[in-house]
Amino acid sequence: MTSALGPDLFTAANGLQTQTVELRRAIHKEPELGLHLPDTQAKILESLTGLGLDITLGETSTSVVADLDTGRPGPTVLLRGDMDALPLQEDLDVAWKSTRDQQMHACGHDAHVSMLVSAAQLLSDNTSELSGRVRFMFQPGEEGFAGAKHMIDEGVLNGVDRAFAIHVFTAIPSGLFFAKGGPLMASADEFDITITGRGGHASMPAGCVDPIPAAAATVLSLNTMVGRVTNATDPAVLTVANLHAGTTTNIIPETAHMQGTIRTLDERTRELLIERVDQVAVNTAAAHGCSCTTKISRGYPVTVNDHGEVERASTAATQVFGDGSFHDMPDAVMGAEDFSYVLNEVPGSMVFLGVAPPDIPLEDVAPNHSNYMTIDEDAMARGVAMYAAIAMAH
């Protein structure tokens, strides 16, 4: 039992470590993709049984919302853990290795779920230290399926006053927390460009309209454009990651096709680059006598942490774990997160928890999304305690 927001909370979290690890390994062994994760949902529901939580299941996904209501006046604090895996073949040889082809928990969502379940246990055992309500948001479909938006549409944020999430990160020494106020992670949009000319024999290009030089010029123009229309202090990334044209050596193809991503830390910059991608592609193609179609698929918005909520997290971490446990990030991360949808609606924060295995040099640790990604499971007790600390913090 905890008596106050302090080191006792970490002791209590360590007392739940065996069940935290067991659940993490069970989920890791049977990963699922996308919005429909029935096996993962079943494991969560079994683990929450007997905690006195009011549970609501998703209608458009296998989400789980579990409310702990103290019956006393106070804020509603949302704690989120995402549930889904990645389409990746695991090559790490461990007893809890994925049993499913091309499915792997390579981003730590198995740890997020297990930490949040143990936090629910800890908080349910210590309701005297709480006021208001704690809402546990178990969310599928973070990896490109906008699961948070599905849950928001179904009312997960109704009545919520503030929100918090932890994301494990193998590039950070184990047990340390990192975050920053303001933009934390980038928006993520995709573009799909098709340039159309007129095909023919490769030995007679004058009788054709070759889309390949137009495509090459478009790639260079897009990359040049970013530095010419955005401020040097305003981070933005545009990458053409897929380029294809033609079938053999003696045919000029009719079309060339490219795809890529746009990442920004500012919504105005995001809109500007989306507009300019179309302008650059269409006009560069026209300069080469080709036509062009562009398609922009909007992804997650910028993840923006509330400065006050980051300060709350920093204070809580210091009280529970001591000085030096929480660090300010100097820079944002250009990856994307669908917790951004939550932070667009309510004040809150996401923090990174270091899980680098201490027996591996930091420079050799497999990154998130690697087929060899692994974590220091001891760090999960800190995640459990941090979730609980945020719920208790006033």
C-alpha positions as CSV (number, residue, x, y, z in Angstrom):
1,M,0.0,0.0,0.0
2,T,1.1,3.5,-0.7
3,S,0.7,6.4,1.8
4,A,1.7,9.3,-0.4
5,L,3.1,10.2,-3.8
6,G,6.7,9.1,-3.2
7,P,9.2,6.1,-3.1
8,D,6.5,3.8,-1.6
9,L,4.8,3.9,-5.0
10,F,7.9,2.5,-6.8
11,T,8.1,-0.2,-4.1
12,A,4.5,-1.2,-4.7
13,A,5.1,-1.3,-8.5
14,N,8.1,-3.6,-7.9
15,G,5.8,-5.8,-6.0
16,L,3.7,-6.3,-9.1
17,Q,6.7,-7.0,-11.4
18,T,6.1,-10.7,-11.8
19,Q,2.6,-10.2,-13.2
20,T,3.8,-7.3,-15.3
21,V,6.5,-9.4,-16.9
22,E,4.2,-12.4,-17.4
23,L,1.5,-10.4,-19.2
24,R,4.1,-8.6,-21.3
25,R,5.6,-11.9,-22.5
26,A,2.1,-13.5,-23.1
27,I,1.1,-10.6,-25.3
28,H,4.5,-10.6,-27.0
29,K,4.2,-14.2,-27.9
30,E,0.8,-13.7,-29.6
31,P,1.0,-10.4,-31.3
32,E,-1.9,-8.9,-33.4
33,L,-2.1,-6.2,-36.0
34,G,-4.4,-3.3,-36.6
35,L,-7.8,-2.5,-35.0
36,H,-9.0,-6.0,-34.2
37,L,-6.9,-7.7,-31.6
38,P,-9.3,-10.2,-29.9
39,D,-6.5,-12.3,-28.2
40,T,-4.9,-9.2,-26.7
41,Q,-8.2,-7.8,-25.6
42,A,-9.0,-11.1,-23.9
43,K,-5.7,-11.1,-22.0
44,I,-6.4,-7.5,-20.8
45,L,-10.0,-8.3,-19.7
46,E,-8.8,-11.4,-17.8
47,S,-6.1,-9.3,-16.0
48,L,-8.6,-6.6,-15.0
49,T,-11.1,-9.0,-13.5
50,G,-11.9,-8.3,-9.9
51,L,-10.5,-4.8,-9.8
52,G,-13.9,-3.1,-9.6
53,L,-13.6,-1.2,-12.9
54,D,-16.4,-0.1,-15.1
55,I,-15.4,-1.6,-18.5
56,T,-16.6,-0.6,-21.9
57,L,-15.6,-2.4,-25.1
58,G,-15.1,-0.7,-28.5
59,E,-17.6,-1.0,-31.3
60,T,-15.4,-0.3,-34.3
61,S,-12.3,-1.9,-32.7
62,T,-11.3,-4.2,-29.9
63,S,-10.5,-1.3,-27.6
64,V,-11.0,-1.5,-23.8
65,V,-11.9,1.5,-21.6
66,A,-11.8,0.8,-17.9
67,D,-12.9,3.4,-15.4
68,L,-11.8,3.5,-11.7
69,D,-14.3,5.8,-10.0
70,T,-13.4,6.9,-6.4
71,G,-16.8,8.4,-5.7
72,R,-15.0,11.6,-4.6
73,P,-14.9,14.9,-6.5
74,G,-11.8,15.4,-8.6
75,P,-10.5,15.3,-12.2
76,T,-10.8,12.5,-14.7
77,V,-7.3,11.4,-15.6
78,L,-6.8,9.3,-18.7
79,L,-3.9,6.8,-18.9
80,R,-3.3,5.3,-22.3
81,G,-1.5,2.1,-23.5
82,D,-1.5,1.0,-27.1
83,M,-1.9,-2.7,-27.9
84,D,-1.0,-3.5,-31.5
85,A,2.1,-5.1,-33.0
86,L,4.0,-4.5,-36.3
87,P,4.1,-6.6,-39.6
88,L,7.6,-7.8,-39.0
89,Q,9.2,-11.2,-38.6
90,E,10.9,-11.5,-35.2
91,D,14.5,-12.9,-35.3
92,L,15.2,-12.5,-31.6
93,D,15.7,-15.9,-29.9
94,V,13.8,-15.7,-26.6
95,A,11.3,-18.1,-24.9
96,W,8.5,-15.6,-25.5
97,K,9.4,-15.1,-29.2
98,S,6.4,-14.3,-31.5
99,T,4.6,-17.5,-32.6
100,R,3.0,-15.7,-35.5
101,D,4.6,-15.1,-38.9
102,Q,5.3,-11.5,-39.9
103,Q,3.9,-10.2,-36.6
104,M,6.0,-8.8,-33.8
105,H,5.8,-6.4,-30.9
106,A,8.8,-4.4,-32.1
107,C,7.7,-1.1,-30.7
108,G,7.1,-2.0,-27.1
109,H,3.3,-1.9,-27.1
110,D,3.3,-5.2,-25.2
111,A,5.1,-3.3,-22.4
112,H,2.7,-0.4,-22.5
113,V,-0.3,-2.7,-22.0
114,S,1.3,-4.7,-19.2
115,M,2.4,-1.6,-17.4
116,L,-1.0,0.0,-17.6
117,V,-2.7,-3.2,-16.4
118,S,-0.4,-3.3,-13.3
119,A,-1.0,0.4,-12.8
120,A,-4.8,-0.3,-12.7
121,Q,-4.1,-3.0,-10.1
122,L,-2.0,-0.6,-8.0
123,L,-4.5,2.2,-8.2
124,S,-7.4,-0.1,-7.4
125,D,-5.6,-1.2,-4.3
126,N,-5.0,2.4,-3.2
127,T,-8.2,4.3,-4.0
128,S,-7.8,6.2,-0.7
129,E,-5.0,8.1,-2.4
130,L,-7.1,9.1,-5.3
131,S,-9.9,11.5,-6.1
132,G,-12.1,11.8,-9.1
133,R,-11.8,9.1,-11.8
134,V,-9.0,7.3,-13.6
135,R,-9.7,6.1,-17.1
136,F,-7.5,3.3,-18.5
137,M,-7.4,3.5,-22.3
138,F,-6.3,0.3,-24.0
139,Q,-6.0,1.3,-27.6
140,P,-5.5,-0.9,-30.7
141,G,-4.4,0.4,-34.1
142,E,-1.7,2.9,-33.3
143,E,0.6,1.6,-36.0
144,G,-1.1,3.4,-38.9
145,F,-4.7,2.7,-38.2
146,A,-5.6,5.8,-36.1
147,G,-7.0,3.7,-33.3
148,A,-7.1,6.7,-31.0
149,K,-9.4,8.5,-33.3
150,H,-11.8,5.5,-33.3
151,M,-11.9,5.6,-29.6
152,I,-12.4,9.4,-29.5
153,D,-15.3,9.0,-31.8
154,E,-16.8,6.5,-29.4
155,G,-16.4,8.9,-26.5
156,V,-13.2,7.9,-24.7
157,L,-12.5,11.6,-24.0
158,N,-15.9,12.5,-22.6
159,G,-15.4,14.2,-19.3
160,V,-11.6,13.7,-19.4
161,D,-9.6,16.6,-17.8
162,R,-6.0,15.5,-18.7
163,A,-4.3,12.6,-20.4
164,F,-0.9,10.8,-20.1
165,A,0.9,8.1,-22.0
166,I,4.3,6.4,-21.8
167,H,6.3,5.1,-24.8
168,V,9.2,2.9,-24.2
169,F,12.4,3.7,-26.2
170,T,15.4,1.5,-26.6
171,A,17.7,4.4,-27.5
172,I,17.5,5.7,-23.9
173,P,19.3,4.2,-20.9
174,S,17.0,2.0,-18.8
175,G,14.7,3.6,-16.3
176,L,15.1,7.2,-17.4
177,F,12.2,9.4,-18.5
178,F,12.5,12.0,-21.3
179,A,9.9,14.5,-22.6
180,K,9.5,18.1,-23.7
181,G,6.7,20.6,-23.8
182,G,5.4,21.7,-27.1
183,P,5.9,19.6,-30.3
184,L,7.2,16.1,-29.3
185,M,6.6,14.1,-32.4
186,A,5.9,14.9,-36.0
187,S,2.9,14.8,-38.3
188,A,3.0,12.1,-40.9
189,D,1.5,12.4,-44.3
190,E,2.1,10.3,-47.5
191,F,2.2,11.4,-51.1
192,D,1.6,9.3,-54.2
193,I,2.6,10.8,-57.5
194,T,2.1,9.4,-61.0
195,I,3.8,11.1,-64.0
196,T,2.4,10.1,-67.4
197,G,4.1,10.6,-70.8
198,R,4.0,8.6,-74.0
199,G,5.9,5.3,-74.2
200,G,7.8,3.8,-77.1
201,H,11.1,2.4,-78.3
202,A,14.1,3.3,-76.1
203,S,16.2,3.9,-79.3
204,M,13.8,6.6,-80.5
205,P,13.1,8.9,-77.5
206,A,12.2,11.8,-79.8
207,G,9.0,10.0,-80.7
208,C,8.1,9.5,-77.1
209,V,7.5,11.6,-74.0
210,D,9.8,10.1,-71.4
211,P,8.4,10.2,-67.9
212,I,11.6,9.1,-66.3
213,P,13.6,12.4,-66.6
214,A,10.4,14.1,-65.4
215,A,10.4,11.9,-62.4
216,A,14.1,12.4,-61.7
217,A,13.6,16.2,-61.9
218,T,10.6,15.9,-59.6
219,V,12.5,14.1,-56.9
220,L,15.3,16.7,-56.9
221,S,12.7,19.6,-57.0
222,L,10.8,18.2,-54.1
223,N,13.9,17.9,-51.9
224,T,15.0,21.4,-52.9
225,M,11.6,22.8,-52.3
226,V,11.6,22.0,-48.6
227,G,14.6,24.1,-47.8
228,R,13.3,27.0,-49.9
229,V,9.8,27.3,-48.4
230,T,10.4,26.5,-44.8
231,N,12.4,28.4,-42.2
232,A,15.7,26.8,-41.3
233,T,14.6,26.7,-37.6
234,D,11.3,24.9,-38.5
235,P,12.0,21.2,-38.9
236,A,10.5,19.5,-41.9
237,V,11.4,16.3,-43.7
238,L,10.3,15.1,-47.2
239,T,11.5,11.8,-48.4
240,V,10.8,10.0,-51.7
241,A,11.0,6.4,-50.5
242,N,9.7,4.5,-53.5
243,L,10.4,5.2,-57.2
244,H,9.4,2.9,-60.0
245,A,9.3,3.2,-63.8
246,G,9.7,0.8,-66.7
247,T,10.0,-3.0,-67.2
248,T,13.1,-3.6,-69.4
249,T,16.0,-1.9,-71.2
250,N,14.5,-1.1,-74.6
251,I,11.2,0.4,-73.7
252,I,10.4,3.9,-72.6
253,P,7.5,3.5,-70.2
254,E,4.3,5.5,-70.2
255,T,4.3,6.2,-66.5
256,A,6.7,6.7,-63.6
257,H,5.5,6.4,-60.0
258,M,6.8,7.6,-56.7
259,Q,5.7,7.6,-53.1
260,G,7.0,9.2,-49.9
261,T,6.4,10.9,-46.6
262,I,6.1,14.4,-45.3
263,R,7.0,15.1,-41.6
264,T,6.7,18.4,-39.8
265,L,6.5,19.8,-36.3
266,D,4.1,22.6,-37.1
267,E,0.6,22.4,-38.6
268,R,1.1,25.5,-40.8
269,T,4.3,24.1,-42.2
270,R,2.4,20.8,-42.8
271,E,-0.3,22.5,-44.9
272,L,2.3,24.5,-46.8
273,L,4.3,21.4,-47.8
274,I,1.2,19.4,-48.8
275,E,0.2,22.3,-51.1
276,R,3.7,22.7,-52.6
277,V,4.1,18.9,-53.3
278,D,1.3,19.1,-55.7
279,Q,2.5,22.3,-57.3
280,V,6.1,21.1,-57.8
281,A,5.1,17.7,-59.1
282,V,2.5,19.0,-61.6
283,N,4.6,21.8,-62.9
284,T,7.8,19.9,-63.2
285,A,6.0,17.2,-65.1
286,A,4.5,19.8,-67.4
287,A,7.9,21.3,-68.1
288,H,8.9,17.9,-69.5
289,G,5.8,17.5,-71.6
290,C,4.1,15.1,-69.1
291,S,0.9,15.1,-67.1
292,C,0.8,14.4,-63.4
293,T,-1.6,13.3,-60.7
294,T,-0.8,13.6,-57.0
295,K,-2.6,12.1,-54.0
296,I,-1.9,13.1,-50.4
297,S,-3.0,10.7,-47.7
298,R,-3.2,12.6,-44.4
299,G,-1.8,10.8,-41.4
300,Y,-1.3,11.7,-37.8
301,P,-1.1,15.3,-36.7
302,V,1.8,16.8,-34.7
303,T,2.0,15.4,-31.2
304,V,2.0,18.4,-28.9
305,N,2.7,18.1,-25.2
306,D,1.1,20.6,-22.8
307,H,3.9,22.4,-20.9
308,G,2.1,22.2,-17.6
309,E,1.5,18.5,-17.9
310,V,5.2,17.9,-18.7
311,E,6.0,19.8,-15.6
312,R,3.5,17.6,-13.6
313,A,5.2,14.5,-15.0
314,S,8.7,15.8,-14.1
315,T,7.6,16.7,-10.6
316,A,6.0,13.3,-10.1
317,A,9.0,11.4,-11.4
318,T,11.3,13.3,-9.0
319,Q,9.1,12.6,-6.0
320,V,8.9,8.9,-6.8
321,F,12.3,8.1,-8.3
322,G,14.5,10.9,-7.1
323,D,16.6,13.6,-8.9
324,G,18.0,12.7,-12.3
325,S,15.1,10.4,-13.2
326,F,13.4,12.9,-15.6
327,H,15.2,14.8,-18.4
328,D,14.2,17.5,-20.8
329,M,14.5,16.4,-24.5
330,P,16.5,19.0,-26.5
331,D,14.7,18.0,-29.8
332,A,11.5,16.5,-31.0
333,V,11.3,13.1,-32.7
334,M,10.3,13.0,-36.4
335,G,8.4,9.8,-35.9
336,A,4.6,10.1,-35.5
337,E,2.1,9.0,-32.8
338,D,-1.7,8.8,-32.8
339,F,-1.8,10.0,-29.2
340,S,-1.6,13.3,-31.0
341,Y,-5.4,13.0,-31.5
342,V,-5.9,12.9,-27.8
343,L,-3.5,15.8,-27.1
344,N,-5.4,17.9,-29.7
345,E,-8.5,17.6,-27.5
346,V,-7.3,17.7,-23.9
347,P,-4.2,18.8,-22.1
348,G,-1.7,16.1,-21.5
349,S,1.7,14.6,-22.2
350,M,3.6,11.7,-23.5
351,V,6.9,10.7,-22.0
352,F,9.6,8.3,-23.2
353,L,10.8,5.6,-20.9
354,G,14.3,4.2,-21.5
355,V,14.4,0.4,-21.8
356,A,17.8,-0.2,-23.2
357,P,19.1,-3.5,-21.9
358,P,22.0,-2.6,-19.6
359,D,24.1,-5.6,-20.7
360,I,24.3,-4.2,-24.3
361,P,26.3,-1.1,-25.2
362,L,23.8,1.7,-26.0
363,E,25.1,2.1,-29.5
364,D,24.5,-1.6,-30.2
365,V,21.0,-1.8,-28.9
366,A,18.4,-2.7,-31.5
367,P,16.1,0.3,-32.1
368,N,12.3,0.3,-32.0
369,H,10.8,-1.3,-35.1
370,S,13.8,-3.6,-35.4
371,N,13.4,-7.4,-35.9
372,Y,15.8,-7.8,-32.9
373,M,14.2,-5.1,-30.7
374,T,14.2,-6.1,-27.0
375,I,13.8,-4.3,-23.7
376,D,15.0,-4.3,-20.1
377,E,11.9,-5.6,-18.4
378,D,13.1,-4.2,-15.0
379,A,12.3,-0.7,-16.4
380,M,8.6,-1.6,-16.6
381,A,8.2,-1.2,-12.8
382,R,9.1,2.5,-13.3
383,G,6.4,2.7,-16.0
384,V,3.8,1.2,-13.6
385,A,4.7,3.6,-10.9
386,M,4.8,6.6,-13.2
387,Y,1.3,5.9,-14.5
388,A,0.0,5.6,-11.0
389,A,1.9,8.8,-9.9
390,I,0.3,10.8,-12.7
391,A,-3.2,9.6,-11.5
392,M,-2.4,10.6,-8.0
393,A,-0.8,13.9,-8.7
394,H,-2.8,17.0,-8.1
